[in-house]
Amino acid sequence: MPDDLDRKIIHGLNCSPQVSFRHLSEVVGVSEQTVARRYSACAAPAWSASSG
């Protein structure tokens, strides 16, 4: 389940799909590495909608 930070990252990416992890990290107040790690976790198959 996504937490508040995950939702902020997802919202930022929805608003500006081309935003860099560096800029997004400054906006949400965490390190660039944290944003990248959270993004990778969100993009993992476990979070994708099931196809059947």
N, C-alpha and C positions, 0 to 999 in steps of 0.2 A: 504494500500500500504506500502510495506517495505521502510524504509528510509536507509540512509548510514550505520547507526549502525546495523540495522537488517541484511543488506547485508554482513557486516563484520562478524557478528556472524554466519550467514548461511554458508559463505565461510569457516570460521574456522572449523565448524562442518563437512562440506563436505571434507575438507582436512584431518581432523583427527577426525573421528566419536567418538572415545573414550576419547577425550579431556575433562578435567574437567571444570566446569564453573569457578572455581577459576583461572585456568591457562588461559582460554580464556578471562576472565575479565582483566587479566594483559596485554595480548596481545592487546586487543582493547581499553584499557584505561578507563574502567568503573568498577563499583563495581560488585562483584559476584552476588549480589541480582538483579542488573539491567540485567545481562546476563540471569539469571534464569527467570525473568519476561518476557523479550523479547522472550526467547525461548518458554515459555508457550503460549504467544500470537501468535507466528508463527505457533505453532503446533495446534492451535485452528481450528475447522472446517471451519471457514470463509476463511482461507488462503489455505485450501486444494483444489485440483482440483475437480471440480464437476464431478459426475459420470454419468451425463446424460443430 
